[in-house]
């Protein structure tokens, strides 16, 4: 007989048959050994009592299994249809309770995964919407310039002006796409930050190298105070990107002849990097929104930028266990404080 295909009902019938045969064999053996009919009757009654106990026990187990399987299937159906959360059975610590408890945990994990997928989908839709909105302006400008050059006779001097404007729009489009690629890679986890214990001095120097030329053009005095051997646990490439974005904003929004002061100091748990400027400042009501993607104040729309630098900086620092704090006053400048974990 194939035991894998043996049903519970057939197993119960088979077990009952074997027990009856065993009772008959025991009674026969007692009769042959004692030749006493009273002893045979006692053995038969005792065996019958044991058989009834076994039958009652099997029936009870079968009833519990049927009830549990019905409840289990019902809860699984409810979970799949999302009609209700599985009911937690309050009873002793037995097998049924353990299975029901783990079923509840499975439901919670399923809900968390579903919410996570829904959030990722919403973020992706928002990102796509932001990209399409941001690329419209440079593409429209490029089409206009291109049509003007193709359809009209333009003097050489005007051609140079149009070509220069076209190059500017292409640079803006390239910058936008590079920023989008970096942001999407960070948000989707395609790029993992390789954090290790290393000096902040070299990371800050790499960030400063990208803004010194523009600062010199605007005659902005850049002062730096950073100990050479002050370490923090961070990814040098991406942290340098974050610091550059903050420094680049400082140069953009600081008038000619202004100052930018960068200072670094070690705290017990963090390394604090202060980037202070004498720029236009940020009003208190907008200090909580400047880190949103593509956010720009109306007063600075004439300054080059797409409003993604601070968003990217915060994402990079946050992913490394740090944070950014800003203190600013309109007309007097801003101070961005970047906190990196020391270990």
C-alpha positions as CSV (number, residue, x, y, z in Angstrom):
1,X,0.0,0.0,0.0
2,X,1.3,3.4,-1.0
3,X,1.5,5.4,2.3
4,X,1.6,8.7,0.6
5,X,-1.8,8.2,-0.9
6,X,-3.3,6.9,2.3
7,X,-6.1,9.3,3.5
8,X,-6.8,10.0,7.2
9,X,-10.2,8.2,7.0
10,X,-8.6,5.1,5.6
11,X,-5.8,5.2,8.1
12,X,-8.3,5.3,10.9
13,X,-10.2,2.3,9.5
14,X,-6.9,0.4,9.1
15,X,-5.9,1.3,12.7
16,X,-9.3,0.2,14.0
17,X,-9.1,-3.1,12.2
18,X,-5.6,-3.8,13.5
19,X,-6.7,-3.0,17.1
20,X,-9.7,-5.4,16.7
21,X,-7.4,-8.1,15.4
22,X,-5.0,-7.5,18.3
23,X,-7.9,-7.7,20.9
24,X,-9.0,-11.0,19.3
25,X,-5.4,-12.4,19.4
26,X,-4.9,-11.4,23.0
27,X,-8.2,-13.0,24.1
28,X,-7.4,-16.2,22.2
29,X,-3.9,-16.3,23.8
30,X,-5.4,-15.8,27.3
31,X,-8.0,-18.5,26.7
32,X,-5.4,-21.0,25.6
33,X,-3.1,-20.2,28.5
34,X,-5.7,-20.1,31.3
35,X,-8.8,-22.0,30.1
36,X,-10.7,-19.4,32.2
37,X,-13.6,-17.8,30.5
38,X,-13.8,-15.0,33.2
39,X,-10.2,-14.0,32.5
40,X,-11.0,-13.9,28.8
41,X,-14.0,-11.6,29.5
42,X,-12.0,-9.3,31.7
43,X,-9.2,-9.0,29.0
44,X,-11.9,-8.5,26.3
45,X,-13.7,-5.7,28.3
46,X,-10.4,-4.0,29.1
47,X,-9.3,-4.2,25.5
48,X,-12.6,-2.8,24.4
49,X,-12.3,0.1,26.8
50,X,-8.8,0.9,25.5
51,X,-10.1,0.7,21.9
52,X,-12.9,3.1,22.7
53,X,-10.5,5.5,24.3
54,X,-8.3,5.3,21.2
55,X,-11.3,5.9,19.0
56,X,-12.4,8.9,21.0
57,X,-8.9,10.3,21.0
58,X,-8.5,9.9,17.2
59,X,-12.0,11.4,16.7
60,X,-11.1,14.4,18.9
61,X,-7.8,15.0,17.0
62,X,-9.5,14.6,13.7
63,X,-12.2,17.1,14.7
64,X,-9.5,19.6,15.8
65,X,-7.6,19.2,12.6
66,X,-10.7,19.7,10.5
67,X,-11.7,22.8,12.5
68,X,-8.1,24.2,12.3
69,X,-7.8,23.5,8.5
70,X,-11.1,25.2,7.9
71,X,-10.0,28.2,9.9
72,X,-6.6,28.2,8.3
73,X,-8.1,28.2,4.8
74,X,-10.6,30.9,5.7
75,X,-7.8,33.1,7.1
76,X,-5.7,32.5,4.0
77,X,-8.6,33.5,1.8
78,X,-9.2,36.6,3.8
79,X,-5.5,37.5,3.6
80,X,-5.5,37.1,-0.2
81,X,-8.6,39.1,-0.6
82,X,-7.4,41.7,2.0
83,X,-10.8,41.6,3.7
84,X,-9.5,41.3,7.2
85,X,-6.4,40.7,9.3
86,X,-6.0,37.1,10.7
87,X,-7.6,36.7,14.2
88,X,-5.1,36.0,16.9
89,X,-6.2,33.0,18.9
90,X,-5.7,33.4,22.7
91,X,-5.0,30.0,24.1
92,X,-2.2,27.8,25.5
93,X,1.1,27.6,23.7
94,X,0.4,24.7,21.5
95,X,1.0,23.8,17.8
96,X,-2.2,25.5,16.6
97,X,-1.4,28.7,18.4
98,X,2.2,28.7,16.9
99,X,0.9,28.2,13.4
100,X,-1.7,30.9,13.8
101,X,0.9,33.3,15.2
102,X,3.2,32.8,12.3
103,X,0.3,33.3,9.9
104,X,-0.3,36.7,11.5
105,X,3.4,37.6,11.1
106,X,3.2,36.5,7.4
107,X,0.2,38.8,6.9
108,X,2.2,41.7,8.5
109,X,5.2,41.0,6.2
110,X,2.9,40.9,3.2
111,X,1.3,44.2,4.1
112,X,4.7,45.8,4.6
113,X,5.9,44.6,1.3
114,X,2.8,45.8,-0.4
115,X,3.1,49.3,1.2
116,X,6.8,49.4,0.2
117,X,6.0,48.5,-3.4
118,X,3.2,51.1,-3.5
119,X,5.6,53.8,-2.1
120,X,8.3,52.9,-4.6
121,X,5.8,53.1,-7.5
122,X,4.5,56.4,-6.3
123,X,8.1,57.7,-6.0
124,X,8.9,56.5,-9.5
125,X,5.8,58.2,-10.9
126,X,6.7,61.4,-9.1
127,X,10.3,61.2,-10.5
128,X,9.1,60.6,-14.0
129,X,6.7,63.5,-13.7
130,X,9.5,65.8,-12.3
131,X,11.8,64.8,-15.2
132,X,9.3,65.4,-17.9
133,X,8.4,68.8,-16.3
134,X,12.1,69.9,-16.0
135,X,13.2,68.9,-19.6
136,X,10.3,70.7,-21.3
137,X,11.9,74.2,-21.0
138,X,15.4,73.4,-22.4
139,X,13.9,71.2,-25.2
140,X,11.4,73.9,-26.1
141,X,14.2,76.5,-26.2
142,X,16.4,74.3,-28.3
143,X,13.6,73.7,-30.8
144,X,12.9,77.4,-31.0
145,X,16.6,78.3,-31.7
146,X,16.9,75.5,-34.2
147,X,13.8,76.6,-36.1
148,X,15.0,80.2,-36.1
149,X,18.4,79.2,-37.6
150,X,16.8,76.9,-40.2
151,X,13.9,79.2,-41.4
152,X,15.5,82.6,-41.2
153,X,18.6,84.2,-42.6
154,X,20.5,85.2,-39.5
155,X,23.7,87.4,-39.5
156,X,26.9,85.8,-38.4
157,X,26.9,87.7,-35.1
158,X,23.4,86.6,-34.3
159,X,24.2,83.0,-35.3
160,X,27.0,83.0,-32.7
161,X,24.5,84.3,-30.1
162,X,22.0,81.7,-31.0
163,X,24.6,79.0,-30.9
164,X,25.9,80.2,-27.5
165,X,22.3,80.1,-26.2
166,X,21.9,76.6,-27.7
167,X,25.1,75.4,-25.9
168,X,23.8,76.8,-22.6
169,X,20.5,74.9,-23.0
170,X,22.4,71.7,-23.9
171,X,24.6,72.2,-20.8
172,X,21.4,72.6,-18.7
173,X,19.8,69.5,-20.2
174,X,23.0,67.5,-19.6
175,X,23.3,68.7,-16.0
176,X,19.6,67.9,-15.4
177,X,20.0,64.3,-16.8
178,X,23.2,63.7,-14.8
179,X,21.4,64.9,-11.6
180,X,18.4,62.7,-12.4
181,X,20.7,59.7,-12.9
182,X,22.5,60.2,-9.6
183,X,19.2,60.7,-7.8
184,X,17.5,57.7,-9.2
185,X,20.5,55.5,-8.5
186,X,20.6,56.6,-4.9
187,X,16.8,56.2,-4.4
188,X,16.6,52.8,-6.0
189,X,19.7,51.4,-4.3
190,X,21.6,50.8,-7.5
191,X,24.6,52.5,-6.0
192,X,25.7,51.5,-2.6
193,X,27.7,53.9,-0.5
194,X,31.1,52.5,0.5
195,X,31.7,54.0,3.9
196,X,35.1,53.7,5.5
197,X,37.1,55.6,8.1
198,X,39.0,58.3,6.3
199,X,40.1,62.0,6.7
200,X,37.4,64.6,6.0
201,X,40.2,67.0,4.8
202,X,40.6,65.2,1.4
203,X,36.8,64.9,0.9
204,X,36.3,68.6,1.5
205,X,39.3,69.5,-0.7
206,X,37.7,67.7,-3.6
207,X,34.4,69.5,-3.1
208,X,36.1,72.9,-2.8
209,X,38.0,72.3,-6.1
210,X,34.8,72.4,-8.0
211,X,33.7,75.9,-6.8
212,X,37.0,77.9,-6.5
213,X,36.9,79.1,-10.1
214,X,33.4,80.4,-9.9
215,X,34.1,82.0,-6.5
216,X,37.2,83.7,-8.0
217,X,35.1,85.1,-10.8
218,X,32.7,86.7,-8.3
219,X,35.6,87.8,-6.1
220,X,34.2,85.7,-3.2
221,X,36.6,85.1,-0.4
222,X,36.6,81.4,0.6
223,X,38.2,80.6,4.0
224,X,38.6,77.0,5.2
225,X,39.5,75.7,8.7
226,X,39.8,71.9,8.7
227,X,42.2,69.7,10.7
228,X,44.1,67.3,8.4
229,X,43.7,64.2,10.5
230,X,40.1,64.5,11.6
231,X,38.4,61.2,10.5
232,X,34.8,60.3,9.8
233,X,33.1,57.2,8.4
234,X,31.9,58.2,4.9
235,X,32.0,57.5,1.2
236,X,34.5,60.1,-0.2
237,X,33.0,60.4,-3.7
238,X,29.4,60.8,-2.8
239,X,30.1,62.9,0.3
240,X,32.2,65.2,-1.8
241,X,29.3,65.5,-4.2
242,X,27.0,66.5,-1.3
243,X,29.4,69.1,0.0
244,X,30.0,70.5,-3.5
245,X,26.2,71.0,-4.0
246,X,26.0,73.0,-0.8
247,X,29.1,75.0,-1.6
248,X,27.9,75.6,-5.2
249,X,24.7,77.1,-3.8
250,X,26.7,79.3,-1.5
251,X,28.6,80.7,-4.5
252,X,25.5,81.1,-6.6
253,X,23.5,83.0,-4.0
254,X,26.4,85.1,-2.5
255,X,26.8,88.5,-4.1
256,X,30.1,89.5,-5.7
257,X,32.7,90.4,-3.0
258,X,31.0,88.2,-0.4
259,X,32.5,85.6,1.9
260,X,32.2,81.8,2.4
261,X,33.6,80.3,5.6
262,X,34.0,76.5,5.9
263,X,35.0,75.1,9.3
264,X,35.3,71.5,10.5
265,X,35.3,70.3,14.1
266,X,35.1,66.9,15.8
267,X,32.3,66.1,18.2
268,X,31.9,62.9,20.3
269,X,29.8,61.1,17.8
270,X,29.8,63.3,14.7
271,X,32.2,65.4,12.6
272,X,30.5,68.8,12.0
273,X,31.1,70.7,8.8
274,X,29.8,74.3,8.8
275,X,29.4,76.1,5.4
276,X,28.6,79.7,6.1
277,X,28.0,82.4,3.5
278,X,27.0,86.1,3.3
279,X,24.4,85.5,0.6
280,X,20.8,86.4,0.3
281,X,19.6,84.1,3.1
282,X,16.5,81.9,3.3
283,X,13.3,82.9,5.0
284,X,12.3,80.8,8.0
285,X,9.1,79.6,6.4
286,X,11.1,78.1,3.5
287,X,13.9,76.5,5.5
288,X,12.0,73.2,5.8
289,X,11.2,73.0,2.0
290,X,14.5,73.8,0.4
291,X,15.6,70.2,0.5
292,X,12.6,69.0,-1.6
293,X,13.4,67.9,-5.1
294,X,13.1,70.7,-7.7
295,X,12.1,73.2,-5.1
296,X,13.2,76.8,-5.9
297,X,12.0,80.1,-4.4
298,X,10.5,82.6,-6.8
299,X,13.1,85.2,-5.8
300,X,16.0,83.1,-7.3
301,X,14.5,81.9,-10.6
302,X,16.9,84.1,-12.5
303,X,19.9,82.2,-11.0
304,X,21.1,79.0,-12.8
305,X,19.9,75.8,-11.2
306,X,17.1,73.3,-11.1
307,X,16.6,72.9,-7.4
308,X,18.0,69.4,-6.9
309,X,21.4,70.0,-5.3
310,X,20.2,70.3,-1.7
311,X,17.9,67.3,-2.2
312,X,20.7,65.2,-3.4
313,X,23.0,66.4,-0.6
314,X,20.5,65.4,2.1
315,X,19.9,62.0,0.6
316,X,23.6,61.2,0.5
317,X,24.3,62.4,4.1
318,X,21.1,60.7,5.4
319,X,22.0,57.3,3.8
320,X,25.3,57.5,5.7
321,X,23.6,58.0,9.1
322,X,24.2,61.7,9.2
323,X,22.0,64.8,8.9
324,X,22.0,68.4,7.7
325,X,20.9,71.5,9.6
326,X,20.4,75.0,8.3
327,X,20.3,78.4,10.1
328,X,19.6,81.4,8.0
329,X,18.4,85.0,8.0
330,X,17.2,86.9,5.0
331,X,19.8,89.4,3.8
332,X,22.6,88.2,6.1
333,X,23.4,84.7,4.8
334,X,23.1,81.0,5.6
335,X,25.0,78.4,7.5
336,X,24.6,74.7,6.5
337,X,25.9,72.2,9.0
338,X,26.6,68.7,7.8
339,X,27.0,66.0,10.5
340,X,28.9,62.8,9.6
341,X,29.2,59.9,12.0
342,X,32.8,59.5,13.3
343,X,32.6,55.7,13.5
